[in-house]
Amino acid sequence: MEYRVIPFTANIANNEGAPAAASQLQALIATNAGQGWEYVRLEQVETHVAGTDGCFGIGAVPPSSRSVSMAVFRR
């Protein structure tokens, strides 16, 4: 079995909601299905973003965590 993992972030306007996000995911699934890939699931991956020291502590940014969505396909 072969797998493909693609980052997915829905871009929606303030007046749009879940249907707009669902439409974007559906388009991603349809595009990959056309290439022979079967959609498996959407995974959340936790990432660590390193902080910076700044100059003498001025402008320092603390480290943080971020969750990224990944669409998983197989064929």
C-alpha positions in Angstrom: 0.0 0.0 0.0 1.2 3.5 -0.9 0.3 6.6 1.2 0.1 10.3 0.5 -0.2 13.0 3.2 -1.1 16.5 2.3 -1.4 19.5 4.7 -4.9 20.9 4.8 -6.0 24.3 6.1 -9.4 25.6 5.2 -9.4 29.3 4.2 -12.8 30.8 4.9 -14.1 34.3 5.2 -15.7 35.7 8.4 -19.2 35.2 7.0 -18.6 31.6 6.0 -18.7 28.6 8.2 -18.2 24.8 8.3 -19.9 24.3 4.9 -17.1 26.3 3.2 -14.4 24.3 5.0 -16.2 21.1 4.1 -16.4 22.2 0.4 -12.6 22.8 0.4 -11.9 19.4 1.9 -14.3 17.8 -0.6 -12.4 19.4 -3.5 -9.1 18.1 -2.2 -10.6 14.6 -1.9 -12.1 14.8 -5.4 -8.8 16.0 -6.9 -6.8 13.1 -5.4 -9.5 10.6 -6.1 -9.1 11.5 -9.8 -5.5 10.6 -9.5 -6.3 7.1 -8.0 -6.0 8.0 -4.3 -8.5 6.9 -1.7 -9.2 9.3 1.2 -8.5 7.7 4.6 -8.9 10.4 7.2 -7.9 13.9 8.5 -5.1 13.7 11.1 -4.0 16.4 13.6 -0.3 16.6 14.0 1.2 18.6 16.9 4.3 20.6 16.0 6.8 22.5 18.1 7.8 26.0 17.0 11.1 27.1 18.4 11.3 30.5 20.1 13.9 33.2 19.5 16.1 35.0 22.0 15.8 38.5 20.4 18.5 41.1 21.0 19.2 41.2 24.8 15.8 39.7 25.3 14.0 42.5 23.3 11.7 41.0 20.7 12.1 37.5 22.2 9.4 35.0 21.2 8.7 32.0 23.4 8.5 28.5 22.0 5.0 27.4 21.1 3.0 24.4 19.9 0.8 24.3 16.9 -1.7 21.8 15.5 -1.6 21.1 11.8 -4.3 19.1 9.8 -3.1 16.5 7.4 -5.3 14.7 4.8 -4.2 11.0 4.4 -4.8 9.1 1.2 -3.8 5.6 0.0 -3.8 3.5 -3.1 
